């Protein structure tokens, strides 16, 4: 299955948003520029979280002996199952959440393997 690019604002929703009952209403934007400014703000938050995640991925690499040990299918299934369940409680399509996280995990896994080969 080829993954299509997805809206990166979903990362913020999936990673840190409260349950739907607690989600405040999103303010209605008056212009497309205002919408885009909010998306950019959220994208900046997502990048900060990705940077934090990458530092933990680097730490995980210390416990792996070679590039061949980087990919852990059981852990990937665990992550994606948890994300799909959490997506439902956040009001996000589980399919979109899985595709988004699968792409992120693949990217981090590839980077971790490159680092191990050095």
PyMOL commands that place a pseudoatom at each C-alpha (Angstrom):
pseudoatom trace, name=CA, resn=UNK, resi=1, chain=A, elem=C, hetatm=0, pos=[0.000, 0.000, 0.000]
pseudoatom trace, name=CA, resn=UNK, resi=2, chain=A, elem=C, hetatm=0, pos=[1.422, 3.365, -0.976]
pseudoatom trace, name=CA, resn=UNK, resi=3, chain=A, elem=C, hetatm=0, pos=[0.923, 6.068, 1.656]
pseudoatom trace, name=CA, resn=UNK, resi=4, chain=A, elem=C, hetatm=0, pos=[-0.415, 9.377, 0.487]
pseudoatom trace, name=CA, resn=UNK, resi=5, chain=A, elem=C, hetatm=0, pos=[0.673, 12.602, 2.151]
pseudoatom trace, name=CA, resn=UNK, resi=6, chain=A, elem=C, hetatm=0, pos=[-1.708, 13.523, 4.940]
pseudoatom trace, name=CA, resn=UNK, resi=7, chain=A, elem=C, hetatm=0, pos=[-2.487, 16.748, 6.670]
pseudoatom trace, name=CA, resn=UNK, resi=8, chain=A, elem=C, hetatm=0, pos=[0.213, 17.214, 9.287]
pseudoatom trace, name=CA, resn=UNK, resi=9, chain=A, elem=C, hetatm=0, pos=[-2.164, 18.976, 11.650]
pseudoatom trace, name=CA, resn=UNK, resi=10, chain=A, elem=C, hetatm=0, pos=[-3.458, 15.527, 12.557]
pseudoatom trace, name=CA, resn=UNK, resi=11, chain=A, elem=C, hetatm=0, pos=[-0.235, 14.844, 14.445]
pseudoatom trace, name=CA, resn=UNK, resi=12, chain=A, elem=C, hetatm=0, pos=[-1.099, 17.492, 17.002]
pseudoatom trace, name=CA, resn=UNK, resi=13, chain=A, elem=C, hetatm=0, pos=[-4.615, 16.185, 17.408]
pseudoatom trace, name=CA, resn=UNK, resi=14, chain=A, elem=C, hetatm=0, pos=[-3.438, 12.605, 17.764]
pseudoatom trace, name=CA, resn=UNK, resi=15, chain=A, elem=C, hetatm=0, pos=[-0.570, 13.350, 20.099]
pseudoatom trace, name=CA, resn=UNK, resi=16, chain=A, elem=C, hetatm=0, pos=[-1.948, 15.845, 22.550]
pseudoatom trace, name=CA, resn=UNK, resi=17, chain=A, elem=C, hetatm=0, pos=[-5.614, 16.687, 22.152]
pseudoatom trace, name=CA, resn=UNK, resi=18, chain=A, elem=C, hetatm=0, pos=[-8.021, 15.928, 24.997]
pseudoatom trace, name=CA, resn=UNK, resi=19, chain=A, elem=C, hetatm=0, pos=[-10.943, 13.537, 24.575]
pseudoatom trace, name=CA, resn=UNK, resi=20, chain=A, elem=C, hetatm=0, pos=[-13.784, 14.824, 22.339]
pseudoatom trace, name=CA, resn=UNK, resi=21, chain=A, elem=C, hetatm=0, pos=[-15.981, 15.707, 25.307]
pseudoatom trace, name=CA, resn=UNK, resi=22, chain=A, elem=C, hetatm=0, pos=[-13.244, 18.082, 26.458]
pseudoatom trace, name=CA, resn=UNK, resi=23, chain=A, elem=C, hetatm=0, pos=[-12.256, 19.509, 23.078]
pseudoatom trace, name=CA, resn=UNK, resi=24, chain=A, elem=C, hetatm=0, pos=[-13.094, 23.178, 22.918]
pseudoatom trace, name=CA, resn=UNK, resi=25, chain=A, elem=C, hetatm=0, pos=[-14.777, 24.385, 19.775]
pseudoatom trace, name=CA, resn=UNK, resi=26, chain=A, elem=C, hetatm=0, pos=[-12.314, 25.458, 17.124]
pseudoatom trace, name=CA, resn=UNK, resi=27, chain=A, elem=C, hetatm=0, pos=[-12.705, 29.190, 16.566]
pseudoatom trace, name=CA, resn=UNK, resi=28, chain=A, elem=C, hetatm=0, pos=[-14.191, 29.993, 13.197]
pseudoatom trace, name=CA, resn=UNK, resi=29, chain=A, elem=C, hetatm=0, pos=[-11.623, 31.681, 10.992]
pseudoatom trace, name=CA, resn=UNK, resi=30, chain=A, elem=C, hetatm=0, pos=[-12.682, 34.658, 8.908]
pseudoatom trace, name=CA, resn=UNK, resi=31, chain=A, elem=C, hetatm=0, pos=[-10.151, 34.209, 6.112]
pseudoatom trace, name=CA, resn=UNK, resi=32, chain=A, elem=C, hetatm=0, pos=[-8.137, 31.497, 4.421]
pseudoatom trace, name=CA, resn=UNK, resi=33, chain=A, elem=C, hetatm=0, pos=[-5.028, 33.314, 5.632]
pseudoatom trace, name=CA, resn=UNK, resi=34, chain=A, elem=C, hetatm=0, pos=[-6.209, 32.953, 9.225]
pseudoatom trace, name=CA, resn=UNK, resi=35, chain=A, elem=C, hetatm=0, pos=[-6.851, 29.238, 8.663]
pseudoatom trace, name=CA, resn=UNK, resi=36, chain=A, elem=C, hetatm=0, pos=[-3.379, 28.816, 7.210]
pseudoatom trace, name=CA, resn=UNK, resi=37, chain=A, elem=C, hetatm=0, pos=[-1.763, 30.755, 10.051]
pseudoatom trace, name=CA, resn=UNK, resi=38, chain=A, elem=C, hetatm=0, pos=[-3.397, 28.372, 12.539]
pseudoatom trace, name=CA, resn=UNK, resi=39, chain=A, elem=C, hetatm=0, pos=[-2.290, 25.343, 10.530]
pseudoatom trace, name=CA, resn=UNK, resi=40, chain=A, elem=C, hetatm=0, pos=[1.264, 26.725, 10.447]
pseudoatom trace, name=CA, resn=UNK, resi=41, chain=A, elem=C, hetatm=0, pos=[1.150, 27.236, 14.232]
pseudoatom trace, name=CA, resn=UNK, resi=42, chain=A, elem=C, hetatm=0, pos=[0.016, 23.637, 14.718]
pseudoatom trace, name=CA, resn=UNK, resi=43, chain=A, elem=C, hetatm=0, pos=[2.653, 22.386, 12.259]
pseudoatom trace, name=CA, resn=UNK, resi=44, chain=A, elem=C, hetatm=0, pos=[5.314, 24.135, 14.360]
pseudoatom trace, name=CA, resn=UNK, resi=45, chain=A, elem=C, hetatm=0, pos=[4.041, 22.279, 17.427]
pseudoatom trace, name=CA, resn=UNK, resi=46, chain=A, elem=C, hetatm=0, pos=[4.104, 18.990, 15.527]
pseudoatom trace, name=CA, resn=UNK, resi=47, chain=A, elem=C, hetatm=0, pos=[7.724, 19.593, 14.504]
pseudoatom trace, name=CA, resn=UNK, resi=48, chain=A, elem=C, hetatm=0, pos=[8.716, 20.251, 18.121]
pseudoatom trace, name=CA, resn=UNK, resi=49, chain=A, elem=C, hetatm=0, pos=[7.058, 16.967, 19.126]
pseudoatom trace, name=CA, resn=UNK, resi=50, chain=A, elem=C, hetatm=0, pos=[8.739, 15.128, 16.264]
pseudoatom trace, name=CA, resn=UNK, resi=51, chain=A, elem=C, hetatm=0, pos=[12.106, 16.486, 17.381]
pseudoatom trace, name=CA, resn=UNK, resi=52, chain=A, elem=C, hetatm=0, pos=[11.435, 15.229, 20.902]
pseudoatom trace, name=CA, resn=UNK, resi=53, chain=A, elem=C, hetatm=0, pos=[10.366, 11.850, 19.507]
pseudoatom trace, name=CA, resn=UNK, resi=54, chain=A, elem=C, hetatm=0, pos=[13.550, 11.660, 17.419]
pseudoatom trace, name=CA, resn=UNK, resi=55, chain=A, elem=C, hetatm=0, pos=[15.671, 12.112, 20.540]
pseudoatom trace, name=CA, resn=UNK, resi=56, chain=A, elem=C, hetatm=0, pos=[13.918, 9.132, 22.148]
pseudoatom trace, name=CA, resn=UNK, resi=57, chain=A, elem=C, hetatm=0, pos=[14.331, 7.107, 18.955]
pseudoatom trace, name=CA, resn=UNK, resi=58, chain=A, elem=C, hetatm=0, pos=[18.053, 7.866, 19.142]
pseudoatom trace, name=CA, resn=UNK, resi=59, chain=A, elem=C, hetatm=0, pos=[18.100, 6.623, 22.727]
pseudoatom trace, name=CA, resn=UNK, resi=60, chain=A, elem=C, hetatm=0, pos=[16.313, 3.418, 21.685]
pseudoatom trace, name=CA, resn=UNK, resi=61, chain=A, elem=C, hetatm=0, pos=[19.081, 2.884, 19.156]
pseudoatom trace, name=CA, resn=UNK, resi=62, chain=A, elem=C, hetatm=0, pos=[21.567, 2.481, 21.988]
pseudoatom trace, name=CA, resn=UNK, resi=63, chain=A, elem=C, hetatm=0, pos=[19.814, -0.759, 22.913]
pseudoatom trace, name=CA, resn=UNK, resi=64, chain=A, elem=C, hetatm=0, pos=[19.890, -2.213, 19.400]
pseudoatom trace, name=CA, resn=UNK, resi=65, chain=A, elem=C, hetatm=0, pos=[22.961, -4.041, 18.174]
pseudoatom trace, name=CA, resn=UNK, resi=66, chain=A, elem=C, hetatm=0, pos=[22.730, -3.503, 14.398]
pseudoatom trace, name=CA, resn=UNK, resi=67, chain=A, elem=C, hetatm=0, pos=[20.655, -2.008, 11.582]
pseudoatom trace, name=CA, resn=UNK, resi=68, chain=A, elem=C, hetatm=0, pos=[18.922, -5.380, 11.293]
pseudoatom trace, name=CA, resn=UNK, resi=69, chain=A, elem=C, hetatm=0, pos=[17.581, -5.056, 14.854]
pseudoatom trace, name=CA, resn=UNK, resi=70, chain=A, elem=C, hetatm=0, pos=[16.114, -1.581, 14.335]
pseudoatom trace, name=CA, resn=UNK, resi=71, chain=A, elem=C, hetatm=0, pos=[12.783, -2.691, 12.853]
pseudoatom trace, name=CA, resn=UNK, resi=72, chain=A, elem=C, hetatm=0, pos=[10.520, -4.261, 15.488]
pseudoatom trace, name=CA, resn=UNK, resi=73, chain=A, elem=C, hetatm=0, pos=[7.305, -5.426, 13.823]
pseudoatom trace, name=CA, resn=UNK, resi=74, chain=A, elem=C, hetatm=0, pos=[5.628, -6.246, 17.140]
pseudoatom trace, name=CA, resn=UNK, resi=75, chain=A, elem=C, hetatm=0, pos=[6.346, -2.733, 18.436]
pseudoatom trace, name=CA, resn=UNK, resi=76, chain=A, elem=C, hetatm=0, pos=[5.067, -1.174, 15.209]
pseudoatom trace, name=CA, resn=UNK, resi=77, chain=A, elem=C, hetatm=0, pos=[1.817, -3.176, 15.495]
pseudoatom trace, name=CA, resn=UNK, resi=78, chain=A, elem=C, hetatm=0, pos=[1.518, -2.076, 19.140]
pseudoatom trace, name=CA, resn=UNK, resi=79, chain=A, elem=C, hetatm=0, pos=[1.968, 1.595, 18.212]
pseudoatom trace, name=CA, resn=UNK, resi=80, chain=A, elem=C, hetatm=0, pos=[-0.528, 1.457, 15.345]
pseudoatom trace, name=CA, resn=UNK, resi=81, chain=A, elem=C, hetatm=0, pos=[-3.142, -0.418, 17.390]
pseudoatom trace, name=CA, resn=UNK, resi=82, chain=A, elem=C, hetatm=0, pos=[-2.858, 2.132, 20.201]
pseudoatom trace, name=CA, resn=UNK, resi=83, chain=A, elem=C, hetatm=0, pos=[-3.055, 5.039, 17.756]
pseudoatom trace, name=CA, resn=UNK, resi=84, chain=A, elem=C, hetatm=0, pos=[-6.128, 3.619, 16.007]
pseudoatom trace, name=CA, resn=UNK, resi=85, chain=A, elem=C, hetatm=0, pos=[-7.891, 3.218, 19.363]
pseudoatom trace, name=CA, resn=UNK, resi=86, chain=A, elem=C, hetatm=0, pos=[-6.893, 6.692, 20.491]
pseudoatom trace, name=CA, resn=UNK, resi=87, chain=A, elem=C, hetatm=0, pos=[-7.980, 8.205, 17.169]
pseudoatom trace, name=CA, resn=UNK, resi=88, chain=A, elem=C, hetatm=0, pos=[-11.535, 7.021, 17.741]
pseudoatom trace, name=CA, resn=UNK, resi=89, chain=A, elem=C, hetatm=0, pos=[-11.660, 8.780, 21.121]
pseudoatom trace, name=CA, resn=UNK, resi=90, chain=A, elem=C, hetatm=0, pos=[-10.234, 11.945, 19.533]
pseudoatom trace, name=CA, resn=UNK, resi=91, chain=A, elem=C, hetatm=0, pos=[-12.681, 12.053, 16.656]
pseudoatom trace, name=CA, resn=UNK, resi=92, chain=A, elem=C, hetatm=0, pos=[-10.043, 11.325, 14.015]
pseudoatom trace, name=CA, resn=UNK, resi=93, chain=A, elem=C, hetatm=0, pos=[-10.389, 8.700, 11.306]
pseudoatom trace, name=CA, resn=UNK, resi=94, chain=A, elem=C, hetatm=0, pos=[-8.453, 5.634, 12.485]
pseudoatom trace, name=CA, resn=UNK, resi=95, chain=A, elem=C, hetatm=0, pos=[-7.351, 5.057, 8.883]
pseudoatom trace, name=CA, resn=UNK, resi=96, chain=A, elem=C, hetatm=0, pos=[-5.912, 8.563, 8.610]
pseudoatom trace, name=CA, resn=UNK, resi=97, chain=A, elem=C, hetatm=0, pos=[-4.260, 8.243, 12.019]
pseudoatom trace, name=CA, resn=UNK, resi=98, chain=A, elem=C, hetatm=0, pos=[-2.712, 4.895, 11.101]
pseudoatom trace, name=CA, resn=UNK, resi=99, chain=A, elem=C, hetatm=0, pos=[-1.442, 6.140, 7.733]
pseudoatom trace, name=CA, resn=UNK, resi=100, chain=A, elem=C, hetatm=0, pos=[0.039, 9.230, 9.383]
pseudoatom trace, name=CA, resn=UNK, resi=101, chain=A, elem=C, hetatm=0, pos=[1.781, 7.306, 12.141]
pseudoatom trace, name=CA, resn=UNK, resi=102, chain=A, elem=C, hetatm=0, pos=[2.866, 4.512, 9.808]
pseudoatom trace, name=CA, resn=UNK, resi=103, chain=A, elem=C, hetatm=0, pos=[4.632, 7.112, 7.634]
pseudoatom trace, name=CA, resn=UNK, resi=104, chain=A, elem=C, hetatm=0, pos=[6.257, 8.686, 10.682]
pseudoatom trace, name=CA, resn=UNK, resi=105, chain=A, elem=C, hetatm=0, pos=[7.390, 5.341, 12.104]
pseudoatom trace, name=CA, resn=UNK, resi=106, chain=A, elem=C, hetatm=0, pos=[8.783, 4.306, 8.710]
pseudoatom trace, name=CA, resn=UNK, resi=107, chain=A, elem=C, hetatm=0, pos=[10.708, 7.569, 8.461]
pseudoatom trace, name=CA, resn=UNK, resi=108, chain=A, elem=C, hetatm=0, pos=[12.180, 7.287, 11.940]
pseudoatom trace, name=CA, resn=UNK, resi=109, chain=A, elem=C, hetatm=0, pos=[12.970, 3.592, 11.440]
pseudoatom trace, name=CA, resn=UNK, resi=110, chain=A, elem=C, hetatm=0, pos=[14.816, 4.328, 8.203]
pseudoatom trace, name=CA, resn=UNK, resi=111, chain=A, elem=C, hetatm=0, pos=[16.792, 7.112, 9.866]
pseudoatom trace, name=CA, resn=UNK, resi=112, chain=A, elem=C, hetatm=0, pos=[17.634, 4.905, 12.848]
pseudoatom trace, name=CA, resn=UNK, resi=113, chain=A, elem=C, hetatm=0, pos=[18.851, 2.147, 10.494]
pseudoatom trace, name=CA, resn=UNK, resi=114, chain=A, elem=C, hetatm=0, pos=[21.032, 4.665, 8.593]
pseudoatom trace, name=CA, resn=UNK, resi=115, chain=A, elem=C, hetatm=0, pos=[22.565, 5.783, 11.865]
pseudoatom trace, name=CA, resn=UNK, resi=116, chain=A, elem=C, hetatm=0, pos=[23.267, 2.183, 12.878]
pseudoatom trace, name=CA, resn=UNK, resi=117, chain=A, elem=C, hetatm=0, pos=[25.057, 1.472, 9.583]
pseudoatom trace, name=CA, resn=UNK, resi=118, chain=A, elem=C, hetatm=0, pos=[27.529, 4.320, 10.204]
for i in range(1, 118): cmd.bond("trace and resi %d" % i, "trace and resi %d" % (i + 1))
show_as sticks, trace
zoom trace
